[in-house]
Each structure stands twice: as structure tokens, then as C-alpha cells.
Amino acid sequence: MNDSRGQALRIFQAGVAAADPVAAVSAALDDGIARPALIVAVGKAAGLMAQAALARFPDAPCIVVTNYENAEPIDGATVFAAGHPVPDENGAQAAKAVIAGLRAAGGPVLALISGGGSALLPAPAAPLTLADKQRVNALLLASGLDITCMNLIRQQLSDLKGGGFLRQAAPHPVTALILSDVVGDDLSVIASGPTVAPIGTAQDAMALLQARGLWEQVPQAVRDHLMAHRPAVDLPKATNILIGSNSQSVAAMAAAVSGAHVIGAPVEGDVRDAARLICDAAGPGITLWGGETTVQLRGAGRGGRNQELALWIAQEAASRGWTNWTCLQGGTDGRDGPTEAAGGLVDQGTLDRIAAAGGNLGALLANNDSYAALALAGDLLITGATGTNVADLGVLIRNG
């Protein structure tokens, strides 16, 4: 690994380290949170968050729901491994166990919430089925909608999302420690907001599906559910505490290197537009950013938003005549889309390496096959599961 590639990786790792779940939970518990009757940890960082809480409250019952890559036994906890980004039957069973635990808790509940919780804990509102939720989730993931819009819809189909967690725990109080994977840290969006009020209404969800041409594609049971009139119900109150975020990780990257330029606004939107924005902002030296882009699926390839963004940046840099540069674009959870890669680590030689290996980058991107393209170049970013999740981070080092 050359100096620039190694430096980019070290800067990225500083951002990931800043979102360490154990340190974040331990610090929050130092503020005097009372012993809970039940601990529920949900999300990609659930395992480490639960371990930190159990170190403080070793006798508290604890349920952990996390993705397969991060799941491992934890003393004192019941651990469920479930599907992400597409919910599965294991997640549905985990949701039933969480609901049963909340209803039987008999006292205060400590919720430990991190990104990924939306897919990991599907609790279809009756009479919807897991298959209904899976169909909607697949449509949303391929739609190009941002996470806020996707979770607005998901909340209306669930017994746990959009404050449903609080209703199941009532009348007992809930304290939630939240590790944000959402740009802007809107608590109603993180893991689809199990401990906060919903983003919108069933009518809002209907309008959004119709506006994006998805209404006729969702199952009839989902359309019937959204059209049914349900009176508004007051939501029990909760104490929600943000303990880590994308912006904090970007700040940690900036602190790890002197003289870096930080793109002030989160990088969002379509990956092609984001690539142009990043390259417009990148002068000589080091440029850093955080955010979460979107990809509209048109093909059947494998990849993710970070891998695609890295490749679009490579193309944009080439079109501008840059000759000496390196870019790392990665997900802080270590897993980008349905692949084992966290993203891409590209440079001025990436496009030539893809071509030399027989790849047609235009055709690969048209098929959303960014994983294959980066594999041809030897430019996949492989970190392994990190145990945390605060959206995406980027580093661009430009020397010429």
C-alpha cells in the first residue's frame, strides 16, 4: 500500500474509532442512569453497546438483535442474529421476543439503538406479514429514496418503529442511548425511530409511494393497511440521548491530520452528483467528508453506495486530468450493500487496472456491479465488521 493509500486508511480508521460503541455507552451511563428492568440492544452496534451496559448492570435481563456479521454470544444476554438490509424470519422472531420482553419488563427499560435496527427488527403490524415487509423493503432499497423517506414508510407498517417500542413498554419509562447512522441525526429516522414519534402519517406514506410510482407495486395488504383509518394515539414519553454521530466522526478524522479541508455540508443525493460535488470541493491536499448517498438500482450486479461513489469519483478525477490522487469512500459499519466490502480505495490507476483486467467500467456501472469493477482493480476496501455504524466517511488526497 503506497503512502497516500495508507494515510487515507488511517484517517478513515480514526473516524470509525470515534464511534466506538463501548466508550460511548459507558460515558452515557456515567451520567447516573438507573438500573433497568430490561436492556434491549438493536442494530449493527448492538453487541458492543450491550456489553458496555452489562458491565454496569450485570444482573439486568438483556436482549440483543444484530446482523449476522456482528453476532456473537454475550454473557448475560439473549442474542438474535438477523438479516440486513433485507429483513428475514430470524428478525421477525427477534421482534416477537423484544415485544414480549417489553410487555413483561415490569420496570424501566434501557434501549441501545444503532443503525440497521430498522431491517433487523421487523414487526409487521397485523394483518401484514413478513413477506409483505420484505417486498416493501426491497422496493424501497431499489428506489433511490433517502433514508428519511424509506423510514417514513417503514414506520407505518410496524408495531415497533415510529414510537412503537414505547407503546409496548408502557407504562414503564424508556431511556434510549442512540448511535446515529443518519446524516443530521434525526432521531425519528435512526433505526426507524422506535423510541420517538413517527416522521409522518399513513397518508404521507401513501403519497410518497404514489409519487415515486411504487404504489401499485406494493402488496395489496400494505395498500389496505395504509388506507385504513386509525385514530391518533398519544405516544408515551422517553429520554433519548445521542451518543455518537457521523459529524463527530468527521471531526475525529480532521483531528487526525493537520491542514485538511472538511466539506461542511453532509454529502447526500445520487452518487454521480455527489462525485462532482466532492471533486469541485477538493483542492490540493486532503479533503474530508461524511454523509450518505443514494443509488438507483437499474441492473442486477452487486455493490453498494460507497463502492459506486468511489468509482464515480475515479471517473470524475480522470475527466479533470488529475494525475496523482487517492480516494477512500467507506461505510463505518464495514459492510457496503450486500457485500463484504466497506467501500472502495481508488486512485489515478484504478480505471487503467479495470480495463487491463478486461472490465468495461461503463457496462459494470450500468449493471450496478461496482463490486466486480473494484475487484478487477484490486481496490475493494475490506475492513471486516467494525461493530459500529455512523453512516459513511470519505477521504480524498490530491497531490496533482
N, C-alpha and C positions, 0 to 999 in steps of 0.2 A: 504494500500500500504506500503510494507516494505521500509526501509531506502534506499536501493540501487535502487529500482524501482522509488521511489520519486526523488532521486538525478538524475537519468538518465532523467526523465521527465523535471526536472528544467533546466538541461543543454541543452536539446533539445529546450526548450522554449526560452532560451537565443539566440540560433541560429535563430529561427523564428523571434524574436523581432528585430534582427539586420537587417532584410529585410523589416522593416516597410515601406510601400509604401508612406505614408503621409510624414514622415520625409525625405525620400529620394527625393521625388519630390520637397518638399519645399526648401530643401537645394540647389537643382539644379537651381530652379527659382531665388534664391538669387543672382545668377551669372549674372543677368541682361538680361534675355531672354525677348524679346519684346512682346507686346500684340499680340496674334494670331488672325487671322480672323476666325479660326476654331480650336477646340480641338477635337481630336479623341483618345479615350482610348480603348484599345483592350487587352484582356487577363484576367486571373484569378484575377489579382490585379487591374483591370481597374477601379472599383468603387472607391476605396480609392485614387488611383492616380488622378482620375478626380476631386474628392472633394478637393484635395490639390491644383490642378491647378485653379479650380473655386474660391477658396478662394483668389487667387491672381488676377484672371481675371474674375470677376463675370458676366460681360456682354458678354463674348465670347460664341458663339454657341458651343455646346458640344454634341458629340455622344459617348455613352459608349456601348461596347459589352463585355459581360462577361458570365460566366457559371451560370446555374440556381441556384446553391447553394449560390452564392455570389451576385446575382442580388437583388437590392432594389432601390426604387425611389430616385433620386438625384435632388434637386432643381437646375433648370437652365440647366438640361441635358435631352436628349432623351436616355433612357436606353433600350437596347435589351438584352434579356436572350437567350442563345443559347446552343446547345449540345456540350458536351465534354466527352470522347475523340473522339466520332464519330460525324461528322458534321450533322446538320439537317436543315429543311426548315427554321426555325427561324434564323439560322445563315446565310442562303442564303439571306434572306430578309434584314438582318442587313448589309450584304456586299453590297447589292444594295444601301442601304441608305448611307453607307460610300462613295461609289463611286460617288453618286450624290452630296454629300456634298463636296467632294474634288474638283469636277469639277466646283462647283458654289462658292467656298470659296472666290475667289477674292483677296486673300492676303496670308500672311504667315500662315502655319499650324503647330500646336504643336501636335505631336504624342506621346502618352503614351503607351508603349508596354511592355507586360509581358507574361510569359509563358502561353501556352494554346491558344494563338491567332491563331495558325495555324488551329486548328479544329473549333474554334469559328467563323471564318470569311471565309467560303468557297465562292469563287468567280470563278466558273468554267469558264475556257477560252472557248469561243464558238468554236465548237458546243457541247462541253461537257455539261453534265447535273449533277445535284446534286447527282443523283443515281450513276453516273459514279464515282464521287469523293468519295462517301460513300463506294463503292465496293473497290476502291483502298486503302482507309484509313483502312478498316477492314483487308485487306490482309497485309498491312504494319505492323499494330499493332500486328498481329499474327506471323510475320516473324522472329522475333528476331533481326531485323536490329536496329542499333543505331539511335539516333535522327537525326544525321547529314545525314545519308543515306536516312532516311524517308523524311526529308525535301528537300533534293536534288530532289527527285521525285515529291513531292507535288508542289514545286515551278514551275515546268514545266507545270503544269495543271491549273494554276491560273492567274487571272487578277490583283491580289493584292500582292501575295507573290513574293519573289525574286526581290524586287525593284518596283513591280507593283504599289504600293502606291504612289511612287514618280511620275510615269508617269501620274497617274490620277490627281495629284495635280499640275503638270506643267502648266504654267511656274513659279508658286509661290514656294518659298523656304519652306523646311520642316526641323524642328528641332525635333528630337526624343529623348525622355528620356526612357531608356531601363532598365528594371529589368530582370536580366538574370536567366533563369531556366536551362541553358545549361552548362555542365562542360567545362571549358576552355573559356567560354564567347565569343564564335564565334558569332558575331552579325548577320552573314548571316544565322544562324541556329535558333536563338531565334524567335519564332512565325513564322518561315519560312522566316525571313528576309524581311519584307515588305518595309523597307527603306534602304536596302543595296543591292549590286549586288548579283545575284544568286550564289549558291555554284558550280553549274556545268551547263552542257548543256543538251538539249534534248537527244543527243547521249549518254551522261553519264547516264542519267536516263534509257534509253533503255538497255544499257549494264548491269546496276545494276539489273534491273528486270530479265534479261535473266540469269545472273549469279546465282541468288537466286531461279531460277525455277518458277518465278512469271509471266513471260511474257505472257504465254498462258492463265493465269487466269484473267488478267485484261481485262476490256471490249474492244471490237474491236475499239470503238470510241477513246479510250485512245491510243491504238497502232497506229491508223491512225494519231492522233494528234502529237505524238512523232516522227513519221516518216516523217511528212510534213516538208519541208524546209522553214525556216523563217529567213530572213536576220537579222544580228545583229544590234541592235539599241543602241545608246549611252544612258546611264542612267543619269537622272538629279542628281545633287549633293544634298547631305543632310548633316546636322550636327547631328551625332549620339553620344549620351552621355550615358555611362554605369553608372547607379546609385545604383546598388545592385547586389550581386552575391553569388553563393554557397561558394566560397572561403572566402568571407567576413563573412558569417555566421559561417563557421567552426572556423574562428579566434575568433569570438564572443563567441562560445562555450568554446574554450580554455581559454579565458579570464575569464570565469565564474567559473573556478575551477582550483586549483593550482596543478601543477605536472602532468598534463595529457600528454599522448603521442599522437601526431597527425600523422596519416598516410599521408605522404607527397603528394603522387600522388592520384588523384581522383580515387575512386573505381568504375570501369566500367566493362562491359562484362557480361557474363552469371552469374546468381545468384549463381550457385553451385561453380563456380571458385572464385567468389567474397567472398563467405563464407570462403573458405580455405585461401584466401589471408588475410582476416581480422583476422582470428584466428592465422595464422602464425605471424602476427604483434603484437598480443595482449599479452603483458607480464602482470605481476601483476599490479594492479591499474586500471587507466582509460585510454581507448583508444578512440579516436575520428576520424571521417572521414566524407567526403562528396562525392558526386558523383551521378551517375545514372546508374543502372544496366539494364540488359535486361532479358526477359523471352520469351522462345519459347513456344507458346501455342500448347499443344498436347491433351488437354481434354476440357470439357465443363463446368468446375467449375468456381467459382467466386474468385477473388483475385486481386493481383497486385504485382509489383516487390518488393515492400518493405515488404509485408506480406510473400512472398516466401523467400526472403533473410533472414528474421528473423528466419523462420523455418529451413532453411539450416544451419544457424549459430547454432541453438539449437542442430541439429543433429551432426554437426562437434564438438561442445564443448563436447557432450556426448561421442563421439568416442575417444576424447583425455583424457577422465577421469576427466574433470573439475568438481568440486563439489560445488562451491559457486560463482556464476556469474549472471549477469543481462545484457541484451542487448535490446536497443531500436533502431529500424530502422523505419524511418518515412519520409513521403513526407511533405515538408514545406507548401504545399497548404492545407493540412488536408484531402486529398482525394486520395486514392491509387487505381488506376484502377476503375472499375465501382462499387465501394462500398463506404459506408460512413466512412470506416476506413482510418486512415492515414498510418497505418502500423502495426507493432507488437511490444509488450513489453514482452519479453520472459526471462526465467531463467532456473535454473537447474531442476525445477519441471515441465516444460512445457510438455515434452514428456510423463511423467507419467500421467499428468492430461488428455491429449488427449486419452491415452489408457484406463484410468479409466472411461472415458465417452463413451467408445465403439468405438472410432475412430481408423482407420488404417491409420497412417500418410503416409506410402508409397503409398497406393492407393489414398489418398487425393491429394498428391503432383503430382502423375501421371495424375490426372484429373485436375490439376491446380486449386485445390479447397482449397487454403491456407486460405481463409476467414473462411470456415467451420472448418478447423483444429484449427485455433486460437480461434474461438468462443467456441469450446469444452473445450479449456484450460482456457478460461476467459482472454486471452492475446491479444485481439484486442486493438490497440492504437486508441482511439476515441478522436479527438481534436475539431471536427467541422471545418467548413471552416475558414481559417486563414486570407483570404484577400490578401495573398501574394503567391509567388511561385518562389523559387530559387533552384529547384531540391531537392535532398534527403540528409538527415543527419543521422549519426549513432553514438551511444554511447555504449561502452562495459565496464562494471565494473567487474573486475575479482579479487576475494578475495581468490580463492583456486581452 
